Amino acid sequence: MRKINLICVGNLKKEYLKNLERNYLSDINLIVIKESNKEIESNEILNILNRFKEKFCVLFDLKGKSANYYVNRISNEFYKGLNVFFIVGGSYGVNYNLSKNCDLVLKISDFTYSHQIFRISSILFIRKILFNL
């Protein structure tokens, strides 16, 4: 059975952001990694990904390609029945090993957002492309 997963580093701090997240996560499995240094965080994420054989991984990164051009590809992978993983790394990014193990490295915007706001933005992006909202 296909599943949509969002792997994030750290917890949301503000209550209004927690409420927004709860409202939008109904169809998305949230996996939270404890904040640490980027090597430890990246290795924890890789350990999770390695448990799945048939998966499609999307890393959100400022250095990535524009997400708008890849919406159809992500949607197609989901409807093929693959587990789709979206990854929001920590405030200092992820290590090279994790980024090279992802199928796509994308940016949602050219703007820089706080880590907390980007987490909500990523959920909205996922819902938009996979559920046509």
Backbone as a chain_set.jsonl record, in Angstrom:
{"seq": "MRKINLICVGNLKKEYLKNLERNYLSDINLIVIKESNKEIESNEILNILNRFKEKFCVLFDLKGKSANYYVNRISNEFYKGLNVFFIVGGSYGVNYNLSKNCDLVLKISDFTYSHQIFRISSILFIRKILFNL", "coords": {"N": [[0.841, -1.187, 0.0], [0.559, 2.179, -0.86], [2.154, 5.033, 0.592], [2.372, 8.267, 1.983], [4.986, 10.075, 3.231], [6.441, 12.338, 5.501], [9.463, 13.415, 6.494], [10.889, 15.123, 9.073], [13.18, 17.298, 10.751], [13.388, 17.974, 14.134], [11.02, 19.589, 16.39], [7.991, 21.499, 16.077], [7.75, 24.757, 17.443], [5.933, 26.836, 18.048], [2.561, 27.198, 19.066], [0.427, 27.805, 17.302], [1.476, 26.972, 14.871], [1.736, 24.258, 15.337], [-0.961, 23.573, 15.501], [-1.805, 24.154, 12.871], [-0.271, 22.248, 11.506], [-1.36, 19.842, 12.517], [-3.931, 20.009, 11.423], [-3.468, 19.7, 8.673], [-2.184, 17.275, 8.291], [-3.608, 14.907, 7.917], [-3.56, 12.877, 5.893], [-0.928, 12.302, 5.652], [1.985, 10.758, 6.75], [3.835, 11.657, 9.456], [7.189, 11.818, 10.355], [9.359, 12.446, 12.864], [12.583, 13.584, 13.493], [15.015, 13.772, 15.994], [16.587, 16.844, 16.871], [19.976, 17.472, 16.152], [23.408, 17.281, 15.216], [24.099, 17.828, 11.703], [25.154, 15.512, 10.517], [24.439, 13.328, 12.176], [21.634, 13.608, 12.125], [21.15, 13.248, 9.363], [22.071, 10.619, 8.992], [20.234, 9.219, 10.584], [17.902, 9.665, 9.12], [18.575, 8.357, 6.724], [18.712, 5.731, 7.709], [16.005, 5.24, 8.209], [14.952, 5.433, 5.595], [16.26, 3.307, 4.363], [14.862, 1.086, 5.19], [12.888, 0.598, 3.414], [12.17, -0.855, 0.33], [10.898, -0.256, -2.125], [10.615, 2.839, -2.97], [10.281, 6.412, -3.253], [12.132, 9.266, -3.066], [12.147, 12.621, -2.01], [14.016, 15.409, -1.46], [13.878, 18.448, 0.192], [15.563, 21.377, -0.493], [17.463, 24.366, -0.498], [19.29, 24.538, -2.553], [18.256, 22.999, -4.493], [16.423, 21.939, -7.482], [13.812, 23.735, -9.178], [10.689, 23.065, -7.85], [8.288, 23.19, -9.215], [8.575, 22.156, -11.791], [8.598, 19.449, -11.46], [6.312, 18.357, -10.457], [4.46, 16.623, -11.767], [6.023, 14.303, -12.084], [6.478, 13.479, -9.424], [3.862, 13.0, -8.617], [3.209, 10.894, -10.374], [4.949, 8.855, -9.459], [3.886, 8.376, -6.947], [1.345, 7.385, -7.625], [2.087, 5.054, -8.829], [2.309, 3.353, -6.808], [4.374, 3.478, -5.026], [6.1, 4.065, -1.903], [6.27, 7.311, -0.901], [8.623, 9.621, 0.093], [9.123, 12.679, 1.619], [11.545, 15.011, 2.53], [12.54, 17.179, 5.045], [15.257, 18.673, 6.039], [17.461, 19.519, 8.814], [18.136, 22.759, 10.365], [20.669, 23.334, 9.435], [20.906, 21.96, 7.119], [21.493, 18.898, 5.224], [23.659, 15.997, 5.024], [25.96, 15.13, 2.343], [25.753, 12.445, 1.583], [23.092, 11.726, 2.17], [21.678, 13.474, 0.439], [22.535, 12.56, -2.085], [21.326, 10.103, -2.156], [18.693, 10.575, -2.6], [15.904, 10.741, -4.826], [15.024, 13.082, -6.01], [16.063, 16.457, -5.609], [14.745, 19.255, -4.463], [13.567, 22.682, -4.551], [11.097, 24.664, -3.066], [10.679, 27.329, -3.282], [12.325, 30.427, -4.174], [12.741, 31.988, -2.057], [13.944, 32.385, 1.312], [12.902, 30.685, 4.104], [11.957, 30.558, 7.594], [12.82, 27.667, 9.49], [10.64, 26.542, 10.808], [8.363, 27.685, 9.53], [8.803, 26.766, 6.941], [8.353, 24.069, 7.214], [5.555, 23.867, 7.478], [4.885, 24.945, 4.987], [5.927, 22.963, 3.318], [4.219, 20.822, 3.84], [1.814, 21.828, 2.817], [2.554, 22.036, 0.132], [2.955, 19.316, -0.526], [0.349, 18.304, -0.166], [-0.948, 19.748, -2.137], [0.179, 18.799, -4.591], [-0.248, 16.029, -4.521], [-2.863, 15.601, -3.806], [-4.3, 17.299, -5.297], [-5.174, 19.823, -4.303]], "CA": [[0.0, 0.0, 0.0], [1.363, 3.389, -0.945], [2.074, 5.89, 1.757], [3.071, 9.537, 1.877], [5.723, 10.303, 4.466], [7.21, 13.567, 5.627], [10.48, 13.297, 7.534], [11.339, 16.455, 9.483], [14.082, 17.362, 11.897], [12.955, 18.876, 15.198], [9.602, 19.818, 16.651], [7.51, 22.869, 15.962], [7.786, 25.423, 18.751], [4.765, 27.704, 18.243], [1.301, 26.456, 19.145], [-0.385, 27.998, 16.097], [2.05, 26.126, 13.822], [1.363, 22.876, 15.677], [-2.369, 23.42, 15.118], [-1.843, 24.074, 11.406], [0.279, 20.953, 11.116], [-2.361, 18.809, 12.829], [-5.042, 20.131, 10.476], [-3.091, 19.319, 7.313], [-1.459, 16.007, 8.235], [-4.504, 13.749, 7.98], [-3.191, 11.818, 4.946], [0.536, 12.272, 5.559], [2.649, 10.187, 7.917], [4.927, 12.526, 9.907], [8.276, 11.18, 11.099], [10.179, 13.529, 13.412], [13.932, 13.219, 13.91], [15.516, 14.667, 17.039], [17.619, 17.781, 16.433], [21.348, 17.14, 16.535], [24.192, 17.864, 14.125], [23.54, 17.353, 10.43], [25.608, 14.15, 10.214], [23.589, 12.392, 12.927], [20.278, 13.721, 11.576], [21.139, 12.636, 8.026], [22.198, 9.162, 9.138], [18.945, 8.706, 11.079], [16.967, 9.681, 7.992], [18.985, 7.259, 5.835], [18.299, 4.469, 8.339], [14.563, 5.091, 7.966], [14.747, 5.186, 4.162], [16.797, 1.992, 3.999], [13.898, 0.041, 5.56], [11.91, 0.469, 2.332], [12.776, -1.198, -0.96], [10.241, 0.497, -3.188], [10.35, 4.176, -2.446], [10.682, 7.572, -4.04], [12.533, 10.25, -2.046], [12.294, 14.011, -2.422], [14.644, 16.242, -0.439], [13.714, 19.886, 0.003], [16.843, 22.034, -0.24], [17.583, 25.634, -1.219], [20.14, 24.348, -3.733], [17.58, 22.077, -5.395], [15.77, 22.425, -8.696], [12.48, 24.269, -8.927], [9.714, 21.985, -7.663], [7.175, 23.312, -10.162], [8.82, 21.347, -12.982], [8.618, 18.026, -11.12], [5.042, 17.992, -9.83], [3.901, 15.431, -12.429], [6.853, 13.128, -11.798], [6.204, 13.052, -8.046], [2.507, 12.443, -8.64], [3.27, 9.595, -11.056], [5.6, 7.878, -8.581], [2.917, 8.051, -5.903], [0.28, 6.55, -8.175], [2.663, 3.743, -9.168], [2.221, 2.533, -5.608], [5.59, 3.582, -4.215], [6.117, 4.912, -0.717], [6.916, 8.575, -1.241], [9.193, 10.301, 1.254], [9.565, 14.056, 1.489], [12.479, 15.221, 3.633], [12.925, 18.53, 5.441], [16.413, 18.511, 6.914], [17.604, 20.459, 9.918], [18.459, 24.148, 10.04], [21.968, 23.4, 8.759], [20.867, 21.107, 5.944], [21.759, 17.461, 5.341], [24.967, 15.663, 4.464], [26.014, 14.761, 0.926], [25.312, 11.06, 1.431], [21.627, 11.712, 2.116], [21.186, 14.136, -0.778], [22.783, 11.73, -3.278], [20.431, 8.946, -2.091], [17.326, 11.005, -2.898], [15.581, 10.741, -6.249], [14.94, 14.483, -6.42], [16.391, 17.505, -4.636], [13.917, 20.352, -4.96], [13.244, 23.839, -3.723], [9.72, 25.104, -3.282], [10.695, 28.754, -3.563], [13.63, 31.079, -4.115], [12.805, 32.689, -0.778], [14.419, 31.639, 2.471], [11.913, 30.695, 5.18], [12.403, 29.947, 8.847], [12.632, 26.22, 9.461], [9.287, 26.272, 11.287], [7.408, 28.047, 8.476], [9.014, 25.889, 5.79], [7.723, 22.77, 7.498], [4.141, 24.002, 7.111], [4.859, 25.128, 3.527], [6.175, 21.673, 2.663], [2.982, 20.037, 3.964], [0.866, 22.38, 1.843], [3.048, 21.644, -1.193], [2.67, 17.884, -0.695], [-1.095, 18.144, -0.342], [-1.319, 20.336, -3.425], [0.532, 17.975, -5.75], [-0.743, 14.658, -4.446], [-4.309, 15.549, -3.602], [-4.876, 18.324, -6.173], [-5.918, 20.809, -3.511]], "C": [[0.881, 1.244, 0.0], [1.126, 4.279, 0.271], [2.869, 7.159, 1.496], [3.689, 9.826, 3.233], [6.446, 11.633, 4.4], [8.166, 13.376, 6.791], [11.001, 14.696, 7.815], [12.279, 16.339, 10.669], [13.528, 18.377, 12.885], [11.453, 19.036, 15.281], [9.245, 21.271, 16.415], [7.428, 23.483, 17.353], [6.496, 26.195, 19.053], [3.476, 26.891, 18.169], [0.462, 26.609, 17.875], [0.162, 27.178, 14.925], [1.731, 24.655, 14.072], [-0.079, 22.601, 15.266], [-2.524, 23.309, 13.602], [-1.367, 22.712, 10.93], [-0.726, 19.831, 11.358], [-3.505, 18.824, 11.816], [-4.713, 19.581, 9.094], [-2.454, 17.945, 7.191], [-2.333, 14.764, 8.138], [-4.084, 12.592, 7.071], [-1.684, 11.64, 4.801], [1.1, 11.731, 6.861], [3.854, 11.063, 8.276], [5.92, 11.72, 10.728], [9.198, 12.297, 11.557], [11.496, 12.962, 13.922], [14.391, 14.241, 14.943], [16.625, 15.558, 16.481], [18.972, 17.39, 17.0], [22.252, 17.851, 15.53], [23.753, 17.208, 12.82], [23.998, 15.951, 10.054], [24.714, 13.112, 10.896], [22.163, 12.408, 12.377], [20.177, 13.004, 10.229], [21.229, 11.12, 8.102], [20.916, 8.532, 9.665], [17.919, 8.638, 9.95], [17.297, 8.547, 7.019], [18.586, 5.901, 6.4], [16.817, 4.206, 8.123], [14.316, 4.72, 6.505], [15.194, 3.791, 3.752], [15.873, 0.834, 4.377], [12.917, -0.263, 4.428], [12.62, 0.184, 1.021], [12.201, -0.344, -2.075], [9.807, 1.849, -2.651], [10.78, 5.227, -3.46], [10.933, 8.691, -3.041], [12.737, 11.627, -2.659], [12.87, 14.783, -1.242], [14.375, 17.694, -0.779], [15.017, 20.558, 0.411], [16.901, 23.313, -1.067], [18.396, 25.503, -2.5], [19.487, 23.425, -4.769], [17.012, 22.751, -6.629], [14.368, 22.898, -8.339], [11.439, 23.147, -8.915], [8.598, 22.019, -8.697], [7.338, 22.418, -11.385], [8.697, 19.845, -12.718], [7.325, 17.529, -10.479], [4.478, 16.713, -10.444], [4.71, 14.183, -12.121], [6.569, 12.598, -10.395], [4.84, 12.381, -7.982], [2.497, 11.058, -9.276], [3.89, 8.519, -10.173], [4.646, 7.435, -7.473], [1.863, 7.092, -6.441], [0.78, 5.222, -8.73], [2.596, 2.805, -7.971], [3.461, 2.575, -4.734], [5.33, 4.363, -2.936], [6.884, 6.171, -1.096], [7.351, 9.247, 0.053], [9.599, 11.711, 0.858], [10.412, 14.344, 2.719], [12.747, 16.708, 3.81], [14.044, 18.358, 6.451], [16.412, 19.537, 8.036], [17.973, 21.852, 9.432], [19.764, 24.289, 9.271], [22.046, 22.452, 7.565], [21.122, 19.648, 6.252], [23.133, 17.178, 4.74], [24.834, 15.198, 3.01], [25.459, 13.359, 0.691], [23.79, 10.96, 1.348], [21.138, 12.33, 0.811], [21.428, 13.29, -2.025], [21.896, 10.484, -3.295], [18.972, 9.307, -2.356], [17.122, 11.044, -4.408], [15.504, 12.152, -6.818], [15.377, 15.374, -5.268], [15.743, 18.769, -5.184], [13.849, 21.509, -3.988], [11.829, 24.269, -4.074], [9.7, 26.555, -3.743], [12.132, 29.263, -3.569], [13.807, 31.838, -2.806], [13.359, 31.776, 0.307], [13.389, 31.801, 3.585], [12.561, 30.197, 6.464], [12.081, 28.455, 8.754], [11.196, 25.852, 9.84], [8.242, 26.547, 10.196], [7.562, 27.125, 7.268], [8.356, 24.531, 6.001], [6.244, 22.79, 7.122], [4.012, 24.152, 5.593], [5.055, 23.807, 2.8], [4.935, 20.788, 2.728], [1.952, 20.52, 2.941], [1.268, 22.013, 0.416], [2.707, 20.185, -1.485], [1.186, 17.664, -0.957], [-1.539, 18.661, -1.712], [-1.007, 19.387, -4.578], [-0.066, 16.575, -5.705], [-2.255, 14.552, -4.313], [-5.035, 16.598, -4.426], [-5.719, 19.336, -5.42], [-5.613, 22.214, -3.964]], "O": [[1.834, 1.34, 0.773], [0.057, 4.274, 0.882], [3.922, 7.12, 0.858], [3.003, 9.822, 4.256], [6.996, 12.005, 3.363], [7.742, 13.196, 7.933], [11.495, 15.376, 6.916], [12.187, 15.414, 11.477], [13.233, 19.513, 12.513], [10.716, 18.668, 14.366], [10.087, 22.162, 16.538], [7.077, 22.807, 18.321], [6.028, 26.202, 20.191], [3.324, 26.013, 17.32], [-0.149, 25.642, 17.421], [-0.609, 26.734, 14.075], [1.485, 23.897, 13.133], [-0.388, 21.529, 14.746], [-3.281, 22.474, 13.108], [-1.982, 22.096, 10.059], [-0.918, 18.97, 10.5], [-3.987, 17.77, 11.402], [-5.592, 19.049, 8.417], [-2.205, 17.49, 6.075], [-1.819, 13.653, 8.27], [-4.243, 11.432, 7.451], [-1.221, 10.91, 3.925], [0.737, 12.19, 7.945], [4.786, 11.191, 7.482], [5.545, 11.027, 11.673], [9.759, 13.018, 10.732], [11.522, 11.993, 14.681], [14.176, 15.442, 14.775], [17.484, 15.105, 15.725], [19.096, 17.028, 18.17], [21.894, 18.921, 15.039], [23.111, 16.158, 12.831], [23.284, 15.257, 9.33], [24.287, 12.141, 10.271], [21.555, 11.355, 12.186], [19.236, 12.248, 9.987], [20.543, 10.416, 7.361], [20.547, 7.435, 9.247], [17.163, 7.672, 9.842], [16.396, 7.856, 6.544], [18.169, 5.016, 5.652], [16.417, 3.067, 7.881], [13.556, 3.796, 6.216], [14.576, 3.164, 2.892], [16.086, -0.291, 3.924], [12.2, -1.263, 4.475], [13.556, 0.89, 0.643], [12.943, 0.225, -2.876], [8.785, 1.982, -1.977], [11.538, 4.954, -4.391], [10.049, 9.03, -2.254], [13.403, 11.782, -3.683], [12.284, 14.809, -0.16], [14.614, 18.128, -1.906], [15.518, 20.344, 1.515], [16.441, 23.338, -2.209], [18.206, 26.282, -3.435], [20.09, 23.109, -5.794], [17.106, 23.967, -6.798], [13.81, 22.503, -7.315], [11.334, 22.377, -9.87], [8.023, 20.979, -9.02], [6.345, 21.968, -11.957], [8.693, 19.054, -13.661], [7.262, 16.393, -10.008], [4.061, 15.813, -9.716], [4.139, 13.111, -11.918], [6.433, 11.389, -10.207], [4.685, 11.324, -7.37], [1.844, 10.147, -8.767], [3.404, 7.389, -10.143], [4.606, 6.26, -7.11], [1.526, 6.103, -5.79], [-0.024, 4.353, -9.067], [2.804, 1.6, -8.109], [3.585, 1.786, -3.798], [4.447, 5.219, -2.89], [8.022, 6.095, -1.559], [6.561, 9.42, 0.981], [10.327, 11.911, -0.114], [10.042, 13.965, 3.83], [13.127, 17.405, 2.87], [13.807, 17.946, 7.586], [15.475, 20.321, 8.181], [18.105, 22.089, 8.231], [19.948, 25.258, 8.535], [23.134, 22.175, 7.06], [20.987, 19.209, 7.394], [23.699, 18.014, 4.035], [23.738, 14.914, 2.526], [24.769, 13.122, -0.3], [23.26, 10.194, 0.543], [20.27, 11.763, 0.148], [20.602, 13.301, -2.938], [21.73, 9.867, -4.348], [18.107, 8.432, -2.337], [18.045, 11.341, -5.167], [15.874, 12.388, -7.968], [15.099, 15.088, -4.103], [16.139, 19.285, -6.229], [14.042, 21.354, -2.782], [11.423, 24.238, -5.236], [8.818, 26.965, -4.498], [13.037, 28.617, -3.041], [14.912, 32.279, -2.487], [13.253, 30.552, 0.225], [13.047, 32.922, 3.963], [13.579, 29.505, 6.434], [11.178, 28.047, 8.025], [10.611, 24.945, 9.248], [7.346, 25.733, 9.97], [6.572, 26.745, 6.643], [7.859, 23.923, 5.053], [5.739, 21.843, 6.52], [3.128, 23.551, 4.983], [4.416, 23.56, 1.776], [4.633, 20.078, 1.769], [1.299, 19.712, 2.281], [0.409, 21.714, -0.414], [2.226, 19.861, -2.571], [0.813, 16.922, -1.866], [-2.404, 18.069, -2.357], [-1.848, 19.191, -5.456], [-0.36, 15.996, -6.751], [-2.85, 13.534, -4.665], [-6.245, 16.776, -4.281], [-6.829, 19.671, -5.833], [-6.151, 23.172, -3.409]]}, "num_chains": 1, "name": "protein.A"}
